[in-house]
Amino acid sequence: MEKKYINDLKAQFIDTYQKVMIENGANPAPRAVFRKQHGIVHGELSLTNNLPIEKLVGDLGFFGIKDNFKCVMRFSSDTDPKKTDVKSTIGLGLKIFDLPNNAEGFEGTNTDFIFQNIDVFFAQNAQQMVEFTQISSSGDISQLNEYYRENKELKRILDQMEKYEDSCLTTAYYPIIPFRLGEKHMIKLRLKPAVEENFPVIMKQKDYLAKDLQQKLSNDSFQFILEGQIKEIDEKIADNLQLRWDESFIEIGRLHLPKQDLNLIGVKELGNHINFNCWRINSLNQPLGSIAEARRDVYKYGAETRYSANALEFREPQGGICPFHAQNNDEKITDHEIVSAAIYPSIGIMRVGNSDEYYIGPQVPEPIMSMIFLFIGIKKVKLKDRQQNLEYMV
């Protein structure tokens, strides 16, 4: 893929969007996409990898492992945090702890997957994504409509993405991009709810997805099935993310979400700080296609921008000290969070201007006037100014 498209996407999403939000005072510095966070959930991934090993060639990397791993998930929507959840595209970032990867530039102890609630991408490849983003952000409606007429499949998928979801826990998720599987094959993944039934839903409030997620997980555990579709490697197919695959899904693992409290101190903040990248994976399973190549650099650039603005070190959390697993212990959680800081003058009184008779004190950052009246009464105070006498009510 041409480096130009990666640089164009960096400019479109990070330089002219994310950085502008930061320069305009967004605090903490936000992500460029999927900014509306619904909840951070801890869980365990059990890999069974029931793939047809006899048909596959070479080391399967991640897809050859059978083991259990702690993980954390970030549920979010690709919309402004102040807007409603209704018909927003839902995303799921999955970070698997203590599952080392050796991908260049992402070496470490964790593995990431990024999902969203539709099985195709609106753009075929990075080139089309750059073209569409340039036109859609130009503000020229006639030009955009003309582009839609020439790219009907793109418009159809965009319309499909605007769908109503009852809950983050009852929808299926897809990484969209394929991953290398051995020497001759590639695989596309899906996370689907293990129990396909309707649950009581908090009706369409502005932030109903977060409220629903908190309510459901405070009362019960949930489970997703991790599945895969397998094809022989084909570069053209791998680079066309508008194409749905016909192959049957094969179960390769289960994602267990235990009953938990999403409102514990530090949970929301971790979601604001962690980052996900589809290239944080075993190099044997590198993502395929130009969109995947672009995401490697653009997502990393966006994360580094956010970390720098928030004065955070760009590093990965360690599974052994993941704060969420304390939820399962009986130990009392001590609150060490600092919620306010202020500098006060010495406790006592102070002169009002150059008056010899009246004083006030102590000072507080947000004085309550009714309390001032209660303690010192309502009086006329004559303050002798160097130029004139002024009367004040205190």
C-alpha positions as CSV (number, residue, x, y, z in Angstrom):
1,M,0.0,0.0,0.0
2,E,1.2,3.5,-0.8
3,K,2.5,5.3,2.3
4,K,0.6,8.3,1.1
5,Y,-2.7,6.8,2.2
6,I,-1.4,6.2,5.7
7,N,-0.2,9.8,5.9
8,D,-3.5,11.1,4.6
9,L,-5.5,9.1,7.2
10,K,-3.1,10.4,9.9
11,A,-3.8,13.9,8.8
12,Q,-7.5,13.4,8.5
13,F,-8.2,11.7,11.8
14,I,-5.4,12.8,14.1
15,D,-3.8,16.1,12.9
16,T,-7.0,17.9,11.9
17,Y,-9.5,16.2,14.3
18,Q,-8.0,14.7,17.4
19,K,-5.3,17.3,17.9
20,V,-7.8,20.1,17.3
21,M,-10.1,18.8,20.1
22,I,-7.1,18.7,22.4
23,E,-6.0,22.2,21.4
24,N,-9.6,23.4,22.1
25,G,-9.3,22.2,25.7
26,A,-10.7,18.6,25.6
27,N,-9.7,17.1,29.0
28,P,-8.7,14.4,29.2
29,A,-7.5,14.3,25.7
30,P,-9.9,12.1,23.7
31,R,-9.5,9.3,21.1
32,A,-10.1,10.2,17.5
33,V,-12.8,7.5,17.1
34,F,-15.1,5.5,19.4
35,R,-15.0,8.3,21.9
36,K,-18.2,7.5,23.8
37,Q,-17.3,4.9,26.4
38,H,-20.1,2.6,27.7
39,G,-18.1,0.5,30.1
40,I,-14.9,-1.3,31.0
41,V,-15.4,-5.0,31.7
42,H,-13.0,-7.7,32.9
43,G,-13.3,-11.3,31.9
44,E,-11.5,-14.5,30.9
45,L,-10.9,-15.9,27.4
46,S,-10.8,-19.7,27.2
47,L,-9.2,-20.8,23.9
48,T,-10.2,-24.2,22.5
49,N,-9.2,-23.6,18.9
50,N,-11.2,-26.4,17.3
51,L,-9.8,-25.6,13.9
52,P,-9.3,-28.3,11.2
53,I,-5.6,-28.7,12.0
54,E,-5.2,-31.4,9.3
55,K,-6.1,-28.9,6.6
56,L,-3.9,-26.1,7.8
57,V,-0.2,-25.6,7.1
58,G,2.5,-24.2,9.4
59,D,2.5,-22.6,12.9
60,L,-0.9,-21.2,13.7
61,G,0.3,-18.8,16.4
62,F,-2.6,-17.4,18.5
63,F,-5.0,-19.8,16.7
64,G,-3.1,-22.9,17.9
65,I,-3.2,-22.1,21.6
66,K,-5.5,-23.9,24.1
67,D,-5.4,-22.0,27.4
68,N,-7.2,-19.5,29.6
69,F,-6.3,-15.8,29.8
70,K,-7.5,-12.8,31.8
71,C,-8.7,-9.9,29.6
72,V,-10.3,-6.5,29.7
73,M,-12.9,-5.1,27.2
74,R,-13.8,-1.5,26.4
75,F,-17.4,-1.1,25.0
76,S,-17.9,2.2,23.2
77,S,-19.7,4.0,20.3
78,D,-18.3,5.9,17.4
79,T,-20.1,9.1,18.3
80,D,-19.8,12.3,20.4
81,P,-20.1,11.5,24.1
82,K,-22.8,14.1,24.4
83,K,-25.0,12.5,21.7
84,T,-27.5,9.7,22.0
85,D,-26.5,6.0,21.7
86,V,-29.4,5.3,19.3
87,K,-28.1,3.9,16.0
88,S,-24.5,4.5,16.8
89,T,-21.8,2.0,15.7
90,I,-20.7,0.0,18.7
91,G,-17.1,-1.0,19.2
92,L,-15.4,-3.5,21.4
93,G,-11.7,-3.4,22.2
94,L,-10.4,-6.7,23.7
95,K,-7.0,-6.7,25.5
96,I,-5.8,-10.2,26.4
97,F,-3.2,-10.3,29.3
98,D,-0.1,-12.5,29.5
99,L,-0.4,-13.6,25.9
100,P,2.9,-12.3,24.4
101,N,3.2,-11.0,20.9
102,N,6.3,-10.4,18.9
103,A,5.0,-8.0,16.3
104,E,7.5,-5.3,15.3
105,G,6.8,-2.1,17.2
106,F,4.3,-3.8,19.5
107,E,6.4,-6.4,21.3
108,G,5.0,-7.1,24.8
109,T,2.9,-9.3,27.0
110,N,-0.5,-8.5,25.7
111,T,-2.6,-9.2,22.6
112,D,-5.4,-7.0,21.1
113,F,-8.4,-7.4,19.0
114,I,-10.8,-4.6,17.8
115,F,-14.4,-5.4,16.9
116,Q,-17.5,-3.5,15.8
117,N,-21.1,-4.5,15.4
118,I,-21.2,-5.1,11.7
119,D,-19.4,-7.8,9.6
120,V,-18.2,-5.5,6.8
121,F,-16.4,-2.1,6.5
122,F,-17.9,0.8,4.5
123,A,-14.8,1.3,2.4
124,Q,-13.2,-1.5,0.4
125,N,-9.6,-0.4,1.2
126,A,-7.5,2.5,2.5
127,Q,-7.6,4.4,-0.8
128,Q,-11.4,4.5,-0.8
129,M,-11.4,5.4,2.9
130,V,-9.2,8.4,2.2
131,E,-11.3,9.5,-0.8
132,F,-14.6,9.3,1.2
133,T,-13.2,11.0,4.3
134,Q,-11.9,13.9,2.1
135,I,-15.3,14.4,0.4
136,S,-17.5,13.9,3.5
137,S,-15.5,16.4,5.5
138,S,-15.5,19.0,2.8
139,G,-19.0,20.1,3.5
140,D,-19.9,19.9,-0.2
141,I,-23.3,18.0,-0.2
142,S,-23.6,17.8,-3.9
143,Q,-20.2,16.3,-4.3
144,L,-20.9,13.8,-1.5
145,N,-24.2,12.7,-3.1
146,E,-22.5,12.3,-6.4
147,Y,-19.9,10.1,-4.7
148,Y,-22.7,8.0,-3.1
149,R,-24.2,7.5,-6.6
150,E,-20.9,6.2,-7.9
151,N,-20.2,4.0,-4.8
152,K,-23.6,2.5,-4.0
153,E,-22.2,-0.3,-1.9
154,L,-20.4,2.1,0.4
155,K,-23.6,4.1,0.9
156,R,-25.6,0.9,1.5
157,I,-23.1,-0.3,4.2
158,L,-23.1,3.1,5.9
159,D,-26.9,2.9,6.1
160,Q,-26.7,-0.6,7.6
161,M,-24.3,0.7,10.3
162,E,-27.0,3.0,11.6
163,K,-29.0,0.3,13.3
164,Y,-30.6,0.1,16.8
165,E,-29.0,-2.3,19.3
166,D,-30.8,-3.3,22.5
167,S,-27.6,-3.9,24.4
168,C,-23.8,-4.2,24.2
169,L,-24.3,-7.8,25.5
170,T,-26.8,-9.0,22.9
171,T,-25.1,-8.0,19.6
172,A,-22.4,-9.8,17.6
173,Y,-19.0,-8.2,16.9
174,Y,-16.5,-8.5,14.1
175,P,-12.9,-7.4,13.6
176,I,-13.7,-7.0,9.9
177,I,-10.1,-7.4,8.8
178,P,-8.7,-11.0,8.2
179,F,-5.7,-12.4,10.0
180,R,-3.0,-14.7,8.7
181,L,-3.6,-18.4,9.6
182,G,-0.5,-20.5,9.0
183,E,1.3,-20.4,5.6
184,K,-1.7,-20.7,3.3
185,H,-4.8,-19.5,5.0
186,M,-6.5,-16.5,6.6
187,I,-9.3,-16.1,9.1
188,K,-12.0,-13.7,10.0
189,L,-13.4,-13.6,13.5
190,R,-16.8,-13.1,15.2
191,L,-17.8,-12.7,18.8
192,K,-21.5,-13.6,19.3
193,P,-23.6,-13.8,22.5
194,A,-23.7,-17.4,23.8
195,V,-27.4,-17.0,24.7
196,E,-29.5,-15.5,21.9
197,E,-32.6,-14.3,23.8
198,N,-34.1,-10.9,24.5
199,F,-33.2,-9.4,27.9
200,P,-35.1,-6.5,29.6
201,V,-33.7,-3.3,28.1
202,I,-33.5,0.2,29.5
203,M,-35.5,2.1,26.9
204,K,-33.9,4.5,24.6
205,Q,-32.4,7.0,27.0
206,K,-29.5,9.1,25.8
207,D,-26.9,6.9,27.5
208,Y,-28.9,3.7,27.6
209,L,-26.1,1.4,26.5
210,A,-23.9,2.3,29.5
211,K,-26.8,2.0,31.9
212,D,-27.9,-1.3,30.4
213,L,-24.3,-2.7,30.6
214,Q,-23.9,-1.7,34.2
215,Q,-27.3,-3.1,35.2
216,K,-27.0,-6.4,33.5
217,L,-23.4,-7.2,34.7
218,S,-24.3,-6.1,38.3
219,N,-26.9,-8.9,38.3
220,D,-25.5,-11.7,36.2
221,S,-22.6,-13.1,34.2
222,F,-22.5,-13.2,30.4
223,Q,-20.6,-15.2,27.8
224,F,-19.6,-14.7,24.1
225,I,-18.5,-17.3,21.7
226,L,-15.3,-16.6,19.6
227,E,-15.6,-18.0,16.1
228,G,-13.7,-18.0,12.9
229,Q,-14.2,-18.3,9.1
230,I,-11.3,-19.7,7.1
231,K,-10.2,-19.0,3.5
232,E,-7.1,-19.6,1.5
233,I,-5.0,-16.4,1.3
234,D,-6.1,-14.2,-1.5
235,E,-4.7,-10.6,-1.5
236,K,-7.6,-9.2,-3.5
237,I,-10.2,-10.7,-1.1
238,A,-8.2,-9.6,1.9
239,D,-8.1,-6.0,0.7
240,N,-11.9,-5.8,0.0
241,L,-13.5,-5.3,3.4
242,Q,-17.0,-4.8,1.8
243,L,-17.0,-8.5,0.9
244,R,-18.9,-10.9,3.1
245,W,-17.5,-14.4,3.4
246,D,-19.7,-17.4,2.9
247,E,-17.6,-19.9,4.9
248,S,-19.2,-21.5,8.1
249,F,-18.0,-20.3,11.5
250,I,-16.0,-22.6,13.7
251,E,-15.8,-22.1,17.5
252,I,-12.4,-21.3,18.7
253,G,-13.0,-20.0,22.2
254,R,-15.4,-18.6,24.9
255,L,-15.2,-15.1,26.5
256,H,-16.6,-15.2,30.0
257,L,-17.8,-12.0,31.7
258,P,-18.4,-12.5,35.4
259,K,-20.9,-10.5,37.5
260,Q,-19.1,-7.2,38.4
261,D,-19.5,-3.6,39.4
262,L,-18.5,-1.3,36.5
263,N,-18.6,1.8,38.8
264,L,-15.7,0.9,41.0
265,I,-13.0,3.7,41.4
266,G,-10.5,3.6,38.6
267,V,-12.5,1.4,36.1
268,K,-13.7,4.3,33.9
269,E,-10.2,5.9,34.0
270,L,-8.5,2.8,32.8
271,G,-10.7,2.8,29.8
272,N,-9.7,6.4,29.0
273,H,-6.0,5.4,29.2
274,I,-5.6,2.0,27.5
275,N,-5.1,1.7,23.8
276,F,-5.8,-1.0,21.3
277,N,-4.0,-1.9,18.1
278,C,-4.8,-4.9,15.8
279,W,-1.1,-5.3,15.2
280,R,-0.5,-6.2,18.9
281,I,-0.6,-9.9,18.1
282,N,1.7,-12.8,17.2
283,S,3.6,-11.9,14.0
284,L,2.5,-15.2,12.6
285,N,-1.1,-13.8,12.6
286,Q,-0.4,-10.4,11.2
287,P,-3.6,-8.6,9.9
288,L,-4.0,-8.5,6.1
289,G,-5.1,-5.7,3.7
290,S,-4.5,-2.0,3.3
291,I,-7.0,-0.9,6.0
292,A,-5.1,-3.1,8.5
293,E,-1.8,-1.5,7.4
294,A,-3.2,1.9,7.9
295,R,-4.6,1.1,11.3
296,R,-1.2,0.0,12.5
297,D,0.3,3.4,12.1
298,V,-2.8,5.7,12.5
299,Y,-4.0,4.0,15.7
300,K,-0.5,4.1,17.2
301,Y,-0.1,7.8,16.3
302,G,-3.4,8.6,17.8
303,A,-2.6,6.7,21.0
304,E,0.7,8.5,21.3
305,T,-0.9,11.8,20.8
306,R,-3.5,11.1,23.5
307,Y,-0.9,9.8,26.0
308,S,1.3,12.8,25.5
309,A,-1.5,15.3,26.0
310,N,-2.6,13.5,29.1
311,A,1.0,13.3,30.5
312,L,0.9,9.5,30.5
313,E,3.7,7.0,29.6
314,F,3.0,5.0,26.5
315,R,3.1,1.5,27.8
316,E,0.9,-1.5,28.2
317,P,-0.9,-2.5,31.5
318,Q,0.2,-5.8,33.1
319,G,-2.3,-8.5,33.6
320,G,-0.9,-9.4,37.0
321,I,-1.8,-6.1,38.4
322,C,-5.0,-5.5,36.5
323,P,-7.2,-3.5,39.0
324,F,-10.4,-5.3,38.0
325,H,-9.6,-8.7,39.5
326,A,-9.7,-7.1,43.0
327,Q,-13.5,-7.2,42.5
328,N,-13.5,-10.9,43.2
329,N,-11.7,-10.6,46.5
330,D,-13.2,-10.0,50.0
331,E,-10.5,-7.4,50.8
332,K,-11.8,-3.9,51.5
333,I,-10.8,-1.5,48.7
334,T,-9.1,1.6,50.2
335,D,-10.0,4.9,48.6
336,H,-6.8,6.8,47.8
337,E,-8.3,9.0,45.1
338,I,-7.6,12.7,45.4
339,V,-10.8,14.5,44.4
340,S,-9.9,18.1,45.3
341,A,-6.8,20.2,46.0
342,A,-6.6,23.8,47.1
343,I,-4.1,26.3,48.7
344,Y,-5.5,28.1,51.7
345,P,-4.1,31.1,53.6
346,S,-3.2,30.7,57.2
347,I,-6.2,29.9,59.4
348,G,-7.3,33.1,61.1
349,I,-8.5,36.5,60.0
350,M,-7.4,39.2,57.6
351,R,-7.8,42.9,57.2
352,V,-10.5,44.3,54.8
353,G,-8.6,46.7,52.7
354,N,-7.0,49.3,55.0
355,S,-9.9,49.3,57.5
356,D,-8.9,49.4,61.2
357,E,-12.2,48.0,62.5
358,Y,-13.4,45.1,60.3
359,Y,-11.8,41.8,59.2
360,I,-12.9,38.7,57.4
361,G,-11.7,35.1,57.3
362,P,-10.9,32.3,56.8
363,Q,-10.9,32.1,53.0
364,V,-12.3,29.1,51.1
365,P,-12.3,28.4,47.3
366,E,-16.1,28.5,47.0
367,P,-17.7,30.7,49.7
368,I,-21.4,30.2,50.5
369,M,-22.8,33.7,51.0
370,S,-25.7,32.5,53.3
371,M,-23.1,31.1,55.7
372,I,-21.2,34.4,55.7
373,F,-24.4,36.2,56.6
374,L,-25.1,33.6,59.3
375,F,-21.7,34.0,61.0
376,I,-20.8,37.7,60.7
377,G,-24.3,39.2,60.1
378,I,-25.2,41.9,57.6
379,K,-23.4,45.1,58.3
380,K,-22.4,48.2,56.5
381,V,-18.6,48.3,56.5
382,K,-16.9,51.6,55.7
383,L,-13.6,50.9,53.9
384,K,-11.3,53.8,53.7
385,D,-9.9,53.8,50.2
386,R,-7.0,56.0,49.4
387,Q,-9.2,58.0,47.0
388,Q,-12.7,57.6,48.4
389,N,-14.9,56.0,51.0
390,L,-16.9,53.0,49.8
391,E,-19.7,51.2,51.5
392,Y,-20.0,47.4,51.1
393,M,-22.5,44.8,52.4
394,V,-20.8,41.9,54.0
